[in-house]
Amino acid sequence: MKSILLTGGSGGFGQAFTERLLKENVARICIYSRGEHAQADMARRLKDHRERLRFFIGDIRDRLRLTRAADGCDVIVHAAALKRIEVGFYNPVEMVKTNVMGAVNVIEAARDAGVGKVVALSTDKAYEPISPYGHSKALAEALFLAANTGERAPRFALVRYGNVWCAPGSVVPTWKQMLEDGEEVLPVTDPDATRFFMWMHEAVDLVLDTIKTMKGGETAIPVLPAYRIGDLAEAMRAKTVTIGLPHYEKLHEKMNEFSCSKDARRMTIEELRAAL
């Protein structure tokens, strides 16, 4: 891995992955995202490694820009996506433009630029999807797997995982901010809902391991514990009000036919409190 292009590179995963790549002594890391302020903050924070970092402002909807960014790269890690379920429900066309057509653009840019390997990040919500977000990621998965044609590069693989603990916009930082803002009661869709638990460093490890071992066509799925939403609220010592589960959210998530968050090892309140 001499040179890597990372789409969504200024997001939560992108920043954690970049820091790991710097430790892995990757010579050239190309950060591709729309977030000019996030990129500027990232560049300042990692200023001691500026000679190894390249920052590209761009959208994965733009194939030509992607191709230019991918020029000279050995690997693409595709982490860019629209990810919020409620946003996808109200804006399904935008989900298609970014998550589906963006996947097409990554595939074609990889071919045009002569990239060797592509690893795309996916989600448990892509398995038996019920939301526009889940459907868009399921179609993106199908596109990447179908892109493995014959013996010629690029080779494409997937990683699919659950909720990354404390990722930007996820339930824990959202609830913490609400409590800090003086909210006395947290809205809970369903206290019995369960979600998979994954540390950010585990997500990074999974992607790195996939890059190193992939042959093309794999979907890497980790075995994860899960937590109950009501237990999380109790771990945060918060009062709650149940508002009901939207029809575009699942009570329990699945990674595949063998892995459901309802049946996974349940994290205790003490474990959740320690993780906080």
C-alpha positions as CSV (number, residue, x, y, z in Angstrom):
1,M,0.0,0.0,0.0
2,K,2.1,2.9,-1.3
3,S,-0.8,5.2,-2.1
4,I,-4.4,5.2,-0.9
5,L,-7.4,7.2,-1.9
6,L,-9.9,7.5,1.0
7,T,-13.4,8.8,0.0
8,G,-15.2,10.4,2.9
9,G,-11.7,11.0,4.3
10,S,-12.5,13.9,6.6
11,G,-15.4,12.0,8.4
12,G,-15.1,10.0,11.6
13,F,-13.9,6.8,10.1
14,G,-11.8,8.6,7.5
15,Q,-9.8,10.5,10.2
16,A,-9.3,7.4,12.3
17,F,-8.2,5.4,9.3
18,T,-5.8,8.1,8.2
19,E,-4.1,8.2,11.5
20,R,-3.6,4.4,11.3
21,L,-2.2,4.6,7.8
22,L,0.3,7.2,9.0
23,K,1.4,4.7,11.6
24,E,1.5,2.0,8.9
25,N,4.0,4.2,6.9
26,V,1.8,4.5,3.8
27,A,3.7,7.0,1.7
28,R,0.7,8.9,0.2
29,I,-2.8,9.3,1.6
30,C,-5.4,11.1,-0.5
31,I,-8.3,12.6,1.5
32,Y,-11.3,13.1,-0.7
33,S,-14.5,14.7,0.7
34,R,-16.8,17.7,0.4
35,G,-16.0,19.1,3.9
36,E,-13.6,22.0,3.4
37,H,-13.6,23.0,7.0
38,A,-13.2,19.4,8.2
39,Q,-10.3,19.0,5.8
40,A,-8.7,22.3,7.0
41,D,-9.0,21.2,10.6
42,M,-7.6,17.8,9.7
43,A,-4.7,19.3,7.9
44,R,-3.8,21.5,10.9
45,R,-4.0,18.6,13.3
46,L,-1.8,16.4,11.1
47,K,0.6,19.1,10.0
48,D,3.6,17.1,11.0
49,H,2.7,14.6,8.2
50,R,1.8,17.1,5.5
51,E,4.3,15.7,3.0
52,R,2.3,12.4,3.0
53,L,-1.2,13.8,2.8
54,R,-3.1,15.1,-0.2
55,F,-6.4,16.9,0.3
56,F,-9.0,16.8,-2.5
57,I,-12.3,18.7,-2.3
58,G,-14.7,16.7,-4.3
59,D,-18.0,14.8,-4.4
60,I,-18.3,11.1,-5.3
61,R,-21.0,12.2,-7.6
62,D,-18.2,13.6,-9.8
63,R,-16.6,10.8,-11.7
64,L,-13.9,13.0,-13.4
65,R,-12.8,14.5,-10.1
66,L,-12.7,11.0,-8.5
67,T,-10.6,9.7,-11.4
68,R,-8.1,12.5,-11.0
69,A,-7.8,11.9,-7.3
70,A,-7.3,8.2,-7.9
71,D,-4.5,8.7,-10.3
72,G,-1.4,6.9,-9.0
73,C,-3.2,5.2,-6.1
74,D,-2.9,1.5,-5.4
75,V,-6.0,1.2,-3.2
76,I,-9.3,3.0,-2.8
77,V,-11.2,2.8,0.5
78,H,-14.7,4.0,-0.2
79,A,-16.2,5.4,3.0
80,A,-18.2,8.4,1.6
81,A,-22.0,8.1,1.9
82,L,-25.2,9.7,3.0
83,K,-25.9,7.7,6.2
84,R,-28.7,9.2,8.3
85,I,-31.8,7.0,8.1
86,E,-34.3,9.8,8.6
87,V,-32.5,11.9,6.0
88,G,-32.8,9.1,3.5
89,F,-36.5,8.7,4.3
90,Y,-37.2,12.3,3.3
91,N,-34.6,12.5,0.6
92,P,-34.4,9.1,-1.1
93,V,-33.3,10.5,-4.5
94,E,-30.3,12.1,-2.8
95,M,-29.4,8.7,-1.3
96,V,-29.5,7.2,-4.8
97,K,-27.3,10.0,-6.2
98,T,-24.6,9.6,-3.5
99,N,-24.8,6.0,-2.3
100,V,-25.7,4.2,-5.6
101,M,-24.4,6.5,-8.4
102,G,-21.4,7.4,-6.2
103,A,-20.6,3.7,-6.0
104,V,-20.8,3.5,-9.8
105,N,-18.4,6.4,-10.1
106,V,-15.9,4.9,-7.6
107,I,-15.9,1.6,-9.7
108,E,-15.4,3.4,-13.0
109,A,-12.8,5.8,-11.5
110,A,-10.8,2.8,-10.2
111,R,-10.8,1.2,-13.6
112,D,-9.9,4.4,-15.4
113,A,-7.1,5.2,-13.0
114,G,-5.7,1.6,-12.9
115,V,-6.2,1.1,-9.2
116,G,-5.4,-2.4,-7.9
117,K,-7.9,-2.9,-5.0
118,V,-11.1,-1.2,-3.8
119,V,-12.7,-1.8,-0.4
120,A,-16.1,-0.4,0.1
121,L,-17.7,0.2,3.5
122,S,-21.2,-1.0,4.1
123,T,-23.7,-1.5,6.9
124,D,-25.9,-4.0,8.7
125,K,-28.8,-1.9,7.4
126,A,-28.0,-3.2,3.9
127,Y,-29.1,-6.7,4.9
128,E,-32.8,-7.2,4.4
129,P,-33.2,-3.4,4.1
130,I,-36.4,-1.6,4.9
131,S,-35.2,2.1,4.6
132,P,-34.0,4.1,1.6
133,Y,-30.6,4.2,3.2
134,G,-30.5,0.4,3.6
135,H,-31.7,-0.2,0.1
136,S,-29.2,2.2,-1.4
137,K,-26.3,0.5,0.4
138,A,-27.6,-3.0,-0.6
139,L,-27.6,-1.9,-4.2
140,A,-24.1,-0.4,-3.7
141,E,-22.9,-3.8,-2.3
142,A,-24.3,-5.6,-5.4
143,L,-22.5,-3.1,-7.7
144,F,-19.1,-3.6,-6.0
145,L,-19.4,-7.4,-6.0
146,A,-20.5,-7.5,-9.6
147,A,-17.5,-5.3,-10.6
148,N,-15.1,-8.2,-10.1
149,T,-14.8,-9.3,-13.8
150,G,-12.3,-12.0,-14.7
151,E,-8.7,-11.8,-13.6
152,R,-8.1,-8.2,-14.4
153,A,-7.7,-5.5,-11.7
154,P,-9.3,-3.7,-10.0
155,R,-10.5,-6.2,-7.4
156,F,-13.4,-5.2,-5.2
157,A,-14.4,-6.3,-1.7
158,L,-16.8,-5.2,1.0
159,V,-16.8,-4.8,4.7
160,R,-20.1,-4.7,6.5
161,Y,-20.4,-3.7,10.2
162,G,-22.8,-2.3,12.8
163,N,-23.0,1.0,14.6
164,V,-19.6,2.4,15.4
165,W,-19.6,3.5,19.1
166,C,-19.6,7.3,19.5
167,A,-19.2,7.9,15.7
168,P,-20.3,11.5,14.8
169,G,-24.1,11.8,14.6
170,S,-24.7,8.4,16.4
171,V,-26.9,7.9,19.5
172,V,-24.3,8.4,22.2
173,P,-22.9,11.8,21.2
174,T,-26.4,12.9,20.3
175,W,-27.8,12.0,23.7
176,K,-24.8,13.4,25.6
177,Q,-25.2,16.8,23.8
178,M,-28.9,16.8,24.7
179,L,-28.1,16.1,28.4
180,E,-25.5,18.9,28.3
181,D,-28.0,21.2,26.8
182,G,-30.3,20.7,29.8
183,E,-32.7,18.2,28.4
184,E,-34.2,16.1,31.2
185,V,-35.8,13.4,29.2
186,L,-34.3,11.6,26.2
187,P,-36.6,10.4,23.3
188,V,-36.3,6.6,22.7
189,T,-37.9,5.0,19.7
190,D,-38.2,1.6,21.5
191,P,-36.3,0.6,24.7
192,D,-36.2,-3.0,23.5
193,A,-34.5,-2.1,20.2
194,T,-31.0,-3.6,19.9
195,R,-28.0,-2.4,18.0
196,F,-24.6,-3.9,17.3
197,F,-21.6,-2.5,19.2
198,M,-18.2,-1.8,17.4
199,W,-15.2,0.3,18.4
200,M,-13.8,2.6,15.7
201,H,-10.4,0.8,16.0
202,E,-12.1,-2.5,15.2
203,A,-13.7,-0.9,12.1
204,V,-10.2,0.3,11.0
205,D,-8.7,-3.1,11.7
206,L,-11.4,-4.8,9.6
207,V,-10.7,-2.6,6.6
208,L,-6.9,-2.9,6.8
209,D,-7.2,-6.7,7.1
210,T,-9.5,-6.9,4.1
211,I,-7.0,-4.8,2.0
212,K,-4.2,-7.1,2.9
213,T,-6.0,-10.4,2.4
214,M,-8.7,-9.8,-0.3
215,K,-8.8,-11.7,-3.5
216,G,-11.9,-9.9,-4.8
217,G,-15.6,-10.6,-4.2
218,E,-15.4,-10.9,-0.4
219,T,-17.8,-9.4,2.1
220,A,-16.1,-9.2,5.5
221,I,-18.5,-9.4,8.4
222,P,-17.3,-9.3,12.0
223,V,-18.9,-11.0,15.0
224,L,-20.1,-8.2,17.3
225,P,-21.9,-7.9,20.6
226,A,-25.0,-5.8,20.8
227,Y,-26.7,-3.5,23.3
228,R,-30.3,-2.7,24.2
229,I,-31.3,1.0,23.7
230,G,-33.1,1.0,27.1
231,D,-29.9,-0.3,28.7
232,L,-27.9,2.5,27.1
233,A,-30.2,5.1,28.5
234,E,-29.9,3.5,31.9
235,A,-26.1,3.5,31.6
236,M,-26.3,7.2,31.0
237,R,-28.5,7.6,34.0
238,A,-31.1,9.3,31.8
239,K,-34.9,9.4,32.0
240,T,-36.6,8.5,28.7
241,V,-39.9,8.8,26.9
242,T,-40.8,6.2,24.3
243,I,-41.8,7.9,21.0
244,G,-42.3,4.8,18.8
245,L,-40.1,3.1,16.2
246,P,-40.4,4.7,12.7
247,H,-41.4,2.2,10.0
248,Y,-38.1,2.8,8.3
249,E,-36.1,1.5,11.3
250,K,-35.7,-2.1,12.5
251,L,-36.3,-3.2,16.1
252,H,-33.3,-5.5,15.7
253,E,-30.4,-5.4,13.1
254,K,-28.9,-8.2,11.2
255,M,-25.4,-8.6,9.7
256,N,-26.4,-11.7,7.7
257,E,-28.6,-14.7,8.1
258,F,-26.5,-16.0,11.0
259,S,-26.2,-12.8,13.0
260,C,-29.0,-10.8,14.6
261,S,-28.5,-8.1,17.3
262,K,-31.3,-9.7,19.3
263,D,-29.4,-12.9,19.6
264,A,-25.9,-11.5,19.9
265,R,-24.1,-11.3,23.2
266,R,-25.8,-8.6,25.2
267,M,-23.6,-5.9,26.7
268,T,-24.3,-5.2,30.3
269,I,-25.2,-1.8,31.7
270,E,-21.8,-1.9,33.5
271,E,-20.0,-2.5,30.2
272,L,-21.9,0.3,28.5
273,R,-21.2,2.7,31.4
274,A,-17.4,1.8,31.2
275,A,-17.5,2.5,27.4
276,L,-19.0,5.9,28.0
